[in-house]
Structures are given as C-alpha cells and as structure tokens.
Amino acid sequence: MTSALTSRPGRLMAAEIREQPAIWRNLLAHGGAAGIDAAAEMIRARRPRAVLFVARGTSDHAALYAKYLVEIRHGLPAGLVSPSTMTAYGARPDLRDVLMIGVSQSGGSPDLVRSLAVAGEQGALTVAVTNDVSSALARTAHAHVDVLAGPERSVAATKSYTAQLLALYLLLERVRDVDGRVAAAPLPDLGDALLARADEIVALAQRYRFAQRMLTTARGYSYPTAREAALKLMETSYVSAQAFSGADLLHGPLALVDPQVPVLAVVASGVGGAAMGDVLPRLAERSADVCCVGHPAAVADAAVGFTLPDGAPEELSPLLEILPFQLLALHVSVGRGGDPDAPRGLSKVTETL
Ligand code: F6R
C-alpha cells in the first residue's frame, strides 16, 4: 500500500537534492576507492592528445563541464561525441591517441556502451564515470570511476549530476598530479549552507509558477549549469526552457528576449561571470525579467536573484550553482500540481540510438 508520505509529489527529488553535500563529503573521503586513482594512473601512462566524451541528457552536461576542465586546465582539445556517429552511422575514426570518457548515471544506455566499445576497438583508452559499477558501461571500459551517489530513484537526475561533476573534477585533477580534494574541501559545507536557504527558492518558484517559456544563460564553466537548469525545468515543470551560452545569446537568440520571458542568468565569480558583463546590459536594454544566480553584486543588479555562497573556486562553482535550479524545478513542478519524481513520458534509463 502507498502511504501518504511515499506518494507526496517530489518527495524523492527533494530528498536527493538534500543528500548532495553528504555525497560530496563521501566522495572526497573515498575517491581513491571509487577508482579515481587507478583510472588517473592509466590515463597518465597513456598520455592522450585529445579527450572525447560520450553521454546523454544530464550526464552530457557533466561531460560538457569536464570538457571545459580538459581544455582550460590540461590544454588538450576536447569534444562531445554524438553516440550515433559510431553506432547508427558506423563511423570508425582513428582514436589511438584519444581518451574517451563515457559519463552515465545508470551505465545502461546501449548507445553509450556501444560507442565506448567501438572507441576501444579503434584504439582509444576508455573510462566510464558512472553511478553503477556493475553496469555494462563500466564493464566495457578499460577503467571505471564510481561517482558514489547511491541509488537515484527520482526520474529527474540531481545528486548523480553533482557527483559526476565532482568525480570528473577529481579524476582530471589527479591526471595532472593535483589533489583536487584540497580545493573541493569547502564544498560540502557551502552546499549545506546553500540548501538551508531553500525557502528563498520557494518564493522564486511562486514568481515563475505560470511561466511557459524561460531562457537560461551563463558562460564558461557555468554554461553547463544553464543547460542543466533548462533541462530540469523542461522535464519536471514542462517549461519550454532554452539554454544559451552568454556569447551565443548575443548572436541571434537575443531577439527572443522580451519582458514576458524570464531569463535565468548564472553569474558566478571568475572569468565566466565577468564575461557575463557583456550580456547583462543587453538583456536590460530588452527590458528582460532577469533572475540572477551569482555573486552578491550581480544579484543586486538583477530584478530578483539568489546569492551563491562565497568560497569555491570558479571551476567548482557549478556544483553549487545547480542546487538553486534543482530546487526551482522541484517547486515550480509541485506548485503546478505535477510530480517531478515521475515526469510524463519519461523513465530512468533511456535507450536511444
Ligand atoms: C534528466 C535525466 C536524463 C539522463 C539521461 C542519461 O534528469 O535523468 O537526461 O541524464 O537519460 O541517463 P544516464 O546518465 O543513466 O546514461
């Protein structure tokens, strides 16, 4: 029998959002056991000249974050591969100098598994970053990393996303012989402090309760946050949300902006946030209804916003930035009478090609 408690809409998603700082703490304490050190050793030994990622949905946004890390901190070319090129189209690129990282919560999407298998046949070193180390993806890869998020039951991925971000960060830092746990150490406490302010997001959700369309935007390391925020709003609240990098927004999509379309902008401290300085005045010219998630000065300039806690370096800020958007998606959905744990037409593992 289903109790009133178990059937409360969004119960699973709310619990999984709250769990995140504890998951980060655990991953920081047990990253070695999660396979990070072994995978990093294997990558260092192979000295890849390029890194490709293969992933879908939320995991693809974690991969996009890691692409920024590789390009900026390793100075290597990096890209996101469409699984269909090697599966449906049968492409067989020469991947002998390449590291291919498959990112997947379930490790079960057949197109990812097949892509990683083909990449291995084509000479790539393959690594799976997954929440299920018994999965086909983990078994297919040369090495695997466990993101240690624990079972994720809400259809909308939340805790697996930030666990993927942190695992990818720790792995990629370890590859360049840096102990990422030092810079990441403050994150769990900052996350707890942020989540203690969930009431602020409940008020924001009220503001956007009837929104049909939204835009999200950010630059640099925060761009994956804009993408993931839009996905969460689409799948849980059925908001038609489109994400643009702040740079791309100015090359056409700005015409979409009017006071009726709320714009959610991420303006964290650092290079990416500073680059948003070119974007925000253009939004103001269009009388945009801007909600800013970012540092205090940026939030003070916006109509509404949510201030991010200070203390995380720019490259780790995405772990914190996404939390208010996860809460926003949850509360907009519940406020509209939906159940974000079971969005219409979706199930946990996609089997797309
Ligand atoms: C969104 C979501 C999906 C998954 C996607 C990939 O909240 O959960 O977009 O991220 O279906 O699934 P995995 O990561 O299991 O390969």
Boltz pocket constraint, residues with backbone or C-beta under 6 A from the ligand:
constraints:
  - pocket:
      binder: B
      contacts: [[A, 56], [A, 57], [A, 58], [A, 59], [A, 60], [A, 103], [A, 104], [A, 105], [A, 106], [A, 107], [A, 108], [A, 109], [A, 155], [A, 156], [A, 157], [A, 158], [A, 231], [A, 235], [A, 347], [A, 348], [A, 349], [A, 350]]
      max_distance: 6.0
